[in-house]
Amino acid sequence: MSNTTPARRVVYANNTDGPTISVDDNAFGTRPSFLASLLQFLHRPHQSLPFLAPVYAVDFDRSSEEDVVKANLVRLNGGIPSQIAKDERGWAFDPLSIAHANGISGGTSSCGWIEVGEIRAGKMRGNHRHHNCNQTFVIWGAATKFRVEKSNNNIEGEERNGYVEVIVARDEVGVGVSTSGKAHAFVNIDPFRSTFFITCQECNPPNINASTTTYDINVWKDL
């Protein structure tokens, strides 16, 4: 007569029309009560949503239209009507024309120098200020925070501490400008995806590792 206790089997039946899930006692070396509780937790949206919120909430964070205007930015999507020429291949547009059509001023009038790049999840680019260069940019691909100094910071004697922040969501394309003398930064706040960007400007790129008379780095210490 064997003294071995047969493996127990816990069956979890979902209240919806989904399949029945069974878990062996020895599966993954974990107690069935824990696995059953976890399955029940994840199948109750009103309970599991707070647990999952840090992953998905970033797409639901929408900046106010007032902040978007102050940031000198326009957020585009593929809806109808749309300013983006979009078909089954994807989207395409002229950023300088889009900026002009939306009344965004202070950007570049020609693309003397173009920079293309990626910002991985949780990383940042920018956080600098050009003193002799206007820029027009396009960002897309991930939830991204755009920070730019307020317009009144260009007034002589104003303390440089005011800024506006706007969130460009995963399903949006952001087109904006950074006027000469105003700092800007792009922060990827998406947990998984990369942000991609194109920057069009009139000046040659400075030494990005040091401040100069025409270029300030590390403007905001909280980024």
C-alpha positions in Angstrom: 0.0 0.0 0.0 1.6 3.3 -1.1 1.9 6.2 1.3 2.2 8.7 -1.6 -0.6 11.3 -1.5 -2.1 11.7 -5.0 -1.7 15.1 -6.5 -4.7 17.2 -6.1 -6.3 19.1 -8.9 -8.0 22.5 -8.6 -10.5 23.5 -11.2 -11.3 27.1 -11.7 -14.5 27.7 -13.6 -14.9 31.2 -15.0 -18.4 32.8 -14.6 -18.2 33.9 -18.2 -18.4 31.8 -21.3 -14.6 31.3 -21.3 -12.9 27.9 -20.9 -12.5 26.0 -17.6 -9.0 26.2 -16.2 -7.5 23.4 -14.2 -4.3 23.6 -12.2 -2.3 20.6 -10.9 -1.2 20.7 -7.3 2.5 20.3 -8.3 2.3 22.6 -11.3 5.3 25.0 -11.2 5.9 23.9 -7.6 3.3 26.4 -6.4 0.3 25.8 -4.2 -3.0 25.5 -6.1 -4.7 27.9 -3.7 -2.4 30.7 -4.7 -2.8 30.0 -8.4 -6.6 29.8 -8.1 -6.7 33.1 -6.2 -4.5 34.7 -8.9 -6.8 33.5 -11.7 -9.8 34.7 -9.8 -8.2 38.1 -9.3 -7.3 38.6 -12.9 -10.8 37.6 -14.1 -12.4 40.4 -12.0 -11.7 43.6 -13.9 -12.9 45.9 -11.0 -10.3 44.3 -8.8 -7.4 43.7 -11.2 -7.6 47.1 -12.9 -5.6 49.0 -10.1 -3.0 46.2 -10.3 -2.7 46.6 -14.1 -3.1 50.4 -14.2 0.6 51.4 -14.1 1.0 49.5 -17.4 -1.9 50.9 -19.3 -2.8 54.2 -17.6 -0.2 56.1 -19.6 -2.4 56.1 -22.7 -5.3 57.6 -20.8 -3.4 60.6 -19.6 -4.5 63.4 -21.9 -3.2 67.0 -21.6 -5.7 69.8 -21.8 -6.1 71.6 -25.1 -5.0 74.8 -23.3 -1.7 73.2 -22.5 -1.3 71.9 -26.0 -1.8 75.5 -27.4 0.7 76.9 -24.8 3.2 74.2 -25.8 3.0 75.2 -29.4 2.1 71.7 -30.4 -0.5 69.8 -32.4 -1.5 66.2 -31.8 -2.6 64.3 -34.9 -4.3 60.9 -35.2 -5.8 58.8 -38.0 -9.4 59.7 -37.4 -11.7 61.3 -39.9 -11.2 64.1 -40.8 -7.5 64.0 -40.3 -4.6 66.2 -41.4 -2.5 63.1 -41.9 -2.5 61.3 -45.3 -3.1 57.8 -44.1 -3.9 54.5 -45.9 -3.1 50.8 -45.4 0.6 51.6 -45.7 0.6 54.0 -42.8 0.8 57.8 -42.6 2.9 60.6 -44.2 2.9 64.4 -44.1 5.0 67.5 -44.4 5.7 68.7 -40.8 6.5 72.3 -41.8 3.2 72.6 -43.7 1.3 71.0 -40.8 2.9 73.4 -38.3 2.0 76.4 -40.5 -1.6 75.2 -41.1 -2.2 74.9 -37.4 -0.8 78.3 -36.5 2.3 77.0 -34.8 4.9 79.8 -35.0 8.5 80.0 -34.0 9.7 76.9 -35.8 12.2 76.5 -38.6 11.4 77.8 -42.1 13.8 75.3 -43.8 15.5 72.1 -42.9 19.2 72.9 -43.0 19.9 70.1 -40.7 17.8 67.0 -39.8 18.2 64.6 -36.9 16.4 61.3 -36.7 16.4 59.2 -33.6 14.8 56.8 -31.0 14.0 57.3 -27.3 13.6 54.0 -25.6 11.0 53.3 -22.9 11.8 55.3 -19.7 14.6 57.4 -21.4 14.9 61.1 -22.3 16.3 63.3 -25.0 16.7 67.1 -25.1 16.6 68.9 -21.8 18.6 71.7 -23.5 18.2 75.2 -24.9 19.3 76.6 -28.2 20.0 80.3 -28.3 20.4 80.7 -32.0 18.2 78.0 -33.6 14.6 77.3 -34.2 13.4 73.7 -34.5 10.4 71.9 -35.8 9.9 68.3 -34.7 7.7 65.2 -35.1 7.4 62.5 -32.4 5.4 59.2 -32.6 5.4 55.6 -31.5 4.9 55.7 -27.7 3.4 57.7 -24.9 5.7 60.7 -24.7 5.9 63.8 -22.4 7.0 67.0 -24.1 8.2 69.8 -21.9 8.9 73.3 -23.1 9.6 76.6 -21.5 6.8 79.1 -21.4 6.8 81.9 -23.9 7.2 84.6 -21.2 10.6 83.2 -20.4 11.9 85.0 -23.4 11.2 88.4 -21.8 14.3 90.0 -20.5 14.6 89.7 -16.7 12.1 86.8 -16.4 13.2 83.9 -14.2 13.5 80.7 -16.3 11.4 78.4 -14.2 8.0 78.1 -16.0 7.2 75.3 -18.4 4.3 73.5 -20.0 4.0 69.7 -20.4 1.9 67.8 -22.9 1.4 64.1 -23.3 1.5 62.7 -26.9 -0.3 59.3 -26.7 0.7 56.1 -28.4 -1.9 56.5 -31.2 -1.0 60.2 -31.8 1.7 62.0 -33.8 3.0 65.2 -32.3 4.2 68.1 -34.4 5.6 71.1 -32.6 8.4 73.6 -32.4 11.0 74.8 -30.1 11.8 78.4 -30.5 15.3 79.8 -30.1 15.9 80.6 -26.4 13.3 78.1 -25.0 14.4 74.8 -23.5 12.7 71.6 -24.4 12.8 67.9 -23.5 11.2 64.6 -24.6 10.6 61.9 -22.0 9.3 58.5 -23.0 6.8 57.5 -20.3 5.7 54.3 -22.1 6.5 51.1 -20.3 7.3 49.1 -23.5 7.4 51.1 -26.7 10.1 53.4 -28.2 9.5 56.9 -29.2 10.8 58.0 -32.6 11.5 61.6 -33.7 12.6 63.8 -36.5 13.9 67.2 -35.8 14.3 69.8 -38.5 16.4 72.9 -37.7 18.3 75.8 -39.4 21.6 75.5 -37.5 24.4 73.0 -37.3 24.3 70.6 -34.3 26.3 71.9 -31.3 28.5 69.9 -29.0 25.8 68.0 -27.1 28.1 67.2 -24.1 28.8 70.8 -23.0 27.2 74.1 -22.6 28.3 77.0 -24.8 27.3 80.5 -25.4 24.6 79.3 -27.8 23.6 76.1 -26.1 22.6 75.1 -22.5 22.4 71.5 -21.3 20.7 69.8 -18.3 18.2 72.7 -18.0 15.8 70.8 -15.7 17.3 68.9 -12.8 14.1 66.9 -12.1 14.2 65.1 -15.4 
